[in-house]
Structure formats: C-alpha cells, structure tokens
Amino acid sequence: MFAVMVDIILDTDIGDDIDDALALLFALKSPELRVKAVTTVYGDVETRAMLALRIIEAMEIRDLPVQPGASKPLLEARPSHRPNQAVVLEGWKPKLPVRWKRDAGNAVKLIAEMVEESRGDVTIVSVGPLTNIALALATYPWIAEEARLVMMAGCYSWQEAEYNASRDPEATRIVFESGIPLTMVGIDVTLKCRMNRDQVEAFKMSELPEVKLVYRMMEAWMEATGRRHFPILHDPLAVAVSFDRDLVKTMPMRIRVEVRGEYTRGFTVPTEGEPNADVCVDVDKDRFMDLFMRRVLG
C-alpha cells in the first residue's frame, strides 16, 4: 500500500484493443489511485464513453464523470469504424445513468476543471491518441504547469510509428513541445508485458461482475480481430507508472515527432537537445504482471 494516493484523469480510446478496458479496470481497482474523470478520444467517442461507463457501473461507482472528447484528429478525417467491444452494450444502452449528460460540457473543459480542482497535484494518463490532451494544453496552457502526464505512446529504440502517436501526429507534437512534465511509456517496453494462458484463464473463471464484463470485451476483441494471442498490457503499464515509477527504468530524452515524412509520419525520434520527456527504457515485467493480476482479480 502506498502512503500517498495519486489523482488521475484517464484519457482513453477504449473499445478497439482490449488493453484500454484492462487499464480502466486496473485503475479503478488500484487503491493507490483516485480516478477523477474519464475522457474518450478518437472516432466513436460516445460509444467509447458508454463502454467506460459500463465498466464503472459494473463496479457500482456512482460519482465518476465520463465525457466524450475529440472524435477526429487535428488535421485528418474522423475514423468511421465502430469499436468492436460495443457488443457488450446490447440491452444496456437504454439504462444509461441519468448522471451522464453528453451536453454538459466537453472533455477538454473537464480535463481543465479537474486539473484546477486538484490544485496542481494530478496526473493525466493518456492511453489513446493525444488529441484531447493537445487541445487541453492549447486551450488552457497553464495545465502544463499544474499537471503531469503519463502517456502510452511512441517508440524510441526502433523505427516505428506507434499507433497512439501516429493517429494524430500533430497533437503528439504539441504535447511533447508543451513543456508539461511527461513520461513516455512506449511500445518497445510495453510489448514485454503479455498475459499468459493461466492469467487469461483466471479472468475467464472470475465471478466478479466487472471482470466478467471485461472478459466479454476480451472475447469480442479476439473475435473481431481474428487474434488468438494473449493481450499485451500496453495501457495498464502506463496506469501503473502513474503511481509506481520503480516498475520501470527511465532516461531523460529530447523527443521530436515527425509530421511531414511520407513514410515516417508519427515517428517519435530521440534527438539532441534539452530533454522534454522521461522515456521508459525497461520494465520489471514480472513484478508488474503480478501487481496487475492481484489488483484486477482482487
């Protein structure tokens, strides 16, 4: 048990890869964290918000604001696909909590309100494309002075346009150049954190309502994508780093984001210069995986 509870805002594109749902479940079940708000980004943000609410409701949490955010990248078209895990909303949508009102504001405003309310002691955990975070920093520049950011995005050790960074490269560049204290949890580290057969089976056998729900989402993800490998905990690792930095080894780096390259758009490139990020370079995989399983199944 950690002595200090960390306030977080979770920004997610839940509904495509299963790791977003696992990250939300992990955050809600970690006593080290107090989730202040959940915002959704990229594409069908209303369905994504309902998926987040579905998990929150399964845990009987009543006072957690959830807000849809930017549905399209800053300069590109809105993606049109429907999140594959939306199947778990069948029969539930009419029961949406009355507290959730989509016209009550927007994600950028909510992020700013939560940062202000926390008086400079809050961590934004971004596990999706960075559009909401870039818009928040551009609209309310003082956020860079009042919050910290842990982002599951990017790759430093080989040439790749990681998914979250490359869905909105302009937003990713804005975030890196904003001056906000940030930790980059990149795919070159998160790929080490794959669930095994026994861990997936433990999810399947759990009688906890929230775990049963997320396992249904896992099945929907596998069926929709044709994937039979086990989930990789990209996003849950970012959540873990928000309260336990000892799980990872980091190095300060200057990261620039490529936005013009025909073949390299979305690359996160270490360059010379003053560091603008703490970049994860390794993870204590076994300790993290044990922590994750104990939290979500507890």
C-alpha positions in Angstrom: 0.0 0.0 0.0 1.3 3.4 -1.0 1.0 6.2 1.6 0.0 8.9 -0.9 -3.0 8.5 -3.2 -2.5 9.7 -6.7 -5.3 11.6 -8.5 -5.5 10.7 -12.2 -7.6 11.7 -15.3 -7.7 8.8 -17.7 -8.0 9.6 -21.4 -8.8 6.5 -23.5 -9.9 5.2 -26.9 -11.5 2.2 -25.2 -13.3 -0.3 -27.4 -10.7 -1.3 -30.1 -7.7 -3.0 -28.5 -8.6 -4.7 -25.2 -5.8 -3.1 -23.2 -7.8 0.1 -22.7 -10.5 -1.8 -20.8 -7.9 -3.6 -18.8 -6.3 -0.2 -18.0 -9.5 1.3 -16.8 -10.3 -1.8 -14.7 -6.8 -1.7 -13.2 -7.0 2.0 -12.4 -10.4 1.6 -10.7 -9.2 -1.3 -8.6 -5.9 0.2 -7.5 -6.1 1.7 -4.0 -3.1 3.9 -4.9 -5.2 5.8 -7.4 -8.2 8.1 -7.3 -9.7 8.3 -10.8 -11.1 11.8 -11.0 -12.5 11.6 -14.6 -12.5 9.5 -17.7 -12.5 11.1 -21.2 -12.7 9.4 -24.5 -11.0 10.2 -27.8 -10.9 9.2 -31.5 -13.8 8.1 -33.6 -17.0 7.0 -32.0 -16.3 8.7 -28.7 -19.9 8.3 -27.5 -19.7 4.6 -27.7 -16.3 4.6 -26.1 -17.7 6.7 -23.2 -20.6 4.2 -22.8 -18.1 1.3 -22.7 -16.2 3.1 -19.9 -19.4 3.7 -18.1 -20.4 0.1 -18.5 -17.3 -1.0 -16.5 -17.8 1.8 -14.0 -21.4 0.8 -13.4 -20.4 -2.9 -13.0 -18.2 -1.8 -10.1 -21.1 0.3 -8.7 -19.2 3.5 -8.8 -21.7 6.4 -9.0 -19.7 9.7 -8.9 -17.1 9.4 -11.6 -17.6 11.8 -14.5 -17.2 10.4 -18.0 -17.0 12.7 -21.1 -16.7 12.1 -24.8 -13.9 14.2 -26.4 -12.4 14.8 -29.8 -13.7 12.4 -32.4 -11.2 13.3 -35.1 -7.5 14.1 -35.3 -6.5 17.8 -35.6 -5.9 17.6 -39.4 -7.3 14.3 -40.6 -10.7 12.8 -41.1 -12.8 11.1 -38.4 -12.4 7.4 -38.4 -15.6 5.6 -39.1 -15.3 2.2 -37.6 -17.4 1.1 -34.6 -15.5 -0.1 -31.6 -15.6 -3.9 -31.7 -16.4 -4.2 -28.0 -19.6 -2.3 -28.4 -21.4 -5.7 -28.4 -21.4 -5.6 -24.6 -23.7 -2.6 -24.7 -26.6 -4.5 -26.3 -29.6 -4.2 -24.0 -27.7 -1.8 -21.7 -27.8 1.5 -23.7 -31.4 2.4 -22.6 -30.2 2.1 -19.0 -27.5 4.7 -19.3 -27.1 6.5 -16.0 -29.0 9.8 -15.9 -25.9 11.4 -14.4 -24.2 11.1 -17.8 -25.3 14.1 -20.0 -23.3 14.5 -23.2 -24.4 18.1 -23.5 -23.0 19.1 -20.1 -19.6 20.1 -21.4 -16.7 18.5 -23.3 -13.6 16.5 -22.5 -11.2 19.4 -22.8 -13.1 21.5 -20.4 -13.5 18.6 -18.0 -9.7 18.0 -18.0 -9.1 21.6 -17.2 -11.7 21.6 -14.4 -10.2 18.5 -12.8 -6.6 19.9 -13.1 -7.8 23.2 -11.5 -9.7 21.3 -8.8 -6.7 19.2 -7.9 -4.5 22.3 -7.4 -1.5 21.1 -9.3 -1.5 17.6 -7.9 -2.9 15.5 -10.7 -1.6 13.1 -13.3 -3.2 12.8 -16.7 -2.8 9.2 -18.0 -3.2 9.2 -21.8 -3.7 5.7 -23.3 -5.1 6.8 -26.7 -4.4 9.3 -29.5 -3.3 12.6 -28.0 -5.9 14.9 -29.5 -7.8 15.7 -26.3 -4.5 16.3 -24.4 -3.2 18.6 -27.2 -6.4 20.6 -27.3 -6.5 20.9 -23.5 -2.9 22.2 -23.5 -3.5 24.6 -26.4 -6.8 25.9 -24.9 -5.5 26.1 -21.3 -1.7 26.5 -21.4 -1.5 26.7 -17.7 -2.2 23.0 -17.5 1.4 22.3 -18.4 2.4 24.0 -15.1 -0.2 22.3 -13.0 -0.3 18.6 -14.1 1.9 15.7 -15.0 1.4 13.4 -18.0 2.0 9.7 -18.4 1.4 8.6 -21.9 1.3 5.2 -23.6 2.6 6.3 -26.9 5.6 6.3 -29.1 8.7 4.2 -29.6 12.3 5.3 -29.0 14.5 2.3 -29.8 13.5 1.3 -33.3 11.8 2.9 -36.3 8.1 2.6 -35.9 5.1 4.9 -35.9 3.4 3.6 -32.8 -0.4 3.6 -33.0 -1.4 6.3 -30.5 1.3 8.7 -31.6 0.6 8.2 -35.3 -3.2 8.6 -35.2 -2.7 12.3 -34.6 1.0 13.3 -35.1 0.2 17.0 -34.9 -1.4 16.5 -31.5 1.5 14.3 -30.3 4.0 17.0 -31.4 2.0 19.7 -29.5 2.1 17.6 -26.3 5.8 17.0 -26.5 6.5 20.7 -27.1 4.1 22.0 -24.4 6.5 21.8 -21.5 4.3 19.5 -19.4 6.3 17.1 -17.3 5.7 13.8 -19.1 6.7 10.2 -19.0 6.6 8.3 -22.3 5.7 4.6 -21.9 6.5 3.3 -25.4 5.6 0.2 -27.3 9.2 -1.0 -27.2 8.8 -1.5 -23.4 5.1 -2.4 -23.2 5.5 -5.3 -25.7 7.3 -7.2 -22.9 4.1 -7.3 -20.8 1.9 -10.0 -22.4 -0.6 -12.0 -20.4 -0.1 -15.8 -20.4 -2.7 -18.6 -20.7 -3.1 -19.0 -17.0 -3.8 -15.3 -16.5 -6.4 -15.2 -19.2 -8.0 -18.3 -17.8 -8.1 -16.6 -14.3 -10.1 -13.8 -16.0 -12.5 -16.3 -17.5 -13.1 -18.1 -14.2 -13.6 -14.9 -12.1 -17.1 -14.4 -10.7 -16.6 -10.6 -10.2 -19.1 -8.7 -12.3 -16.5 -6.2 -13.6 -14.1 -8.9 -14.5 -16.7 -11.0 -16.3 -17.7 -7.9 -18.3 -14.1 -7.2 -19.3 -13.6 -10.8 -20.2 -16.6 -10.5 -22.6 -15.0 -7.5 -24.1 -11.8 -9.5 -24.5 -13.7 -12.2 -26.3 -15.3 -9.6 -28.6 -11.8 -8.2 -29.4 -10.5 -11.6 -30.2 -13.4 -12.4 -32.4 -13.4 -9.1 -34.3 -9.7 -9.0 -34.9 -9.2 -12.7 -35.5 -6.4 -12.6 -32.9 -5.8 -15.6 -30.7 -2.8 -14.4 -29.0 -3.0 -13.1 -25.4 -3.5 -9.4 -24.6 -0.5 -7.2 -24.2 -0.8 -4.8 -21.3 0.4 -1.6 -23.1 -2.1 0.8 -21.4 -2.2 -0.9 -17.9 1.6 -0.3 -17.7 1.1 3.4 -18.2 -1.5 3.3 -15.4 1.0 1.5 -13.1 3.7 4.0 -13.9 1.5 6.8 -12.7 1.8 5.5 -9.1 4.9 3.3 -9.1 7.8 4.6 -11.1 10.0 1.9 -9.7 8.4 -0.6 -12.0 10.3 1.0 -14.9 13.7 2.4 -15.8 13.6 5.8 -17.5 16.0 8.0 -19.2 15.6 11.7 -20.0 15.5 12.4 -23.7 14.6 15.0 -26.3 11.8 13.5 -28.4 10.6 15.1 -31.6 7.6 14.0 -33.5 7.8 13.6 -37.3 4.7 15.1 -39.0 5.9 15.6 -42.6 7.6 12.4 -43.6 5.9 10.3 -46.4 7.0 7.1 -44.7 7.9 8.3 -41.2 4.8 10.3 -40.2 4.1 9.8 -36.5 7.6 8.6 -35.6 8.9 9.7 -32.1 12.5 10.4 -32.6 15.2 10.9 -29.9 17.3 13.9 -30.8 20.0 16.1 -29.2 18.8 18.9 -27.0 17.3 19.6 -23.7 15.1 16.6 -22.6 11.4 17.0 -22.8 10.4 13.6 -21.6 11.3 10.8 -19.2 11.3 7.8 -21.6 10.8 4.3 -20.3 13.6 2.0 -21.4 12.9 -1.1 -19.4 10.3 -2.7 -17.1 10.3 -5.1 -14.2 7.8 -7.3 -16.1 7.3 -10.0 -13.5 6.5 -7.5 -10.7 4.2 -5.5 -12.9 2.3 -8.5 -14.2 1.9 -9.8 -10.6 0.7 -6.4 -9.4 -1.8 -6.2 -12.3 -3.3 -9.6 -11.7 -3.6 -9.1 -7.9 -5.4 -5.7 -8.4 -7.9 -6.7 -11.1 -8.9 -10.0 -9.6 -8.9 -8.8 -6.0 
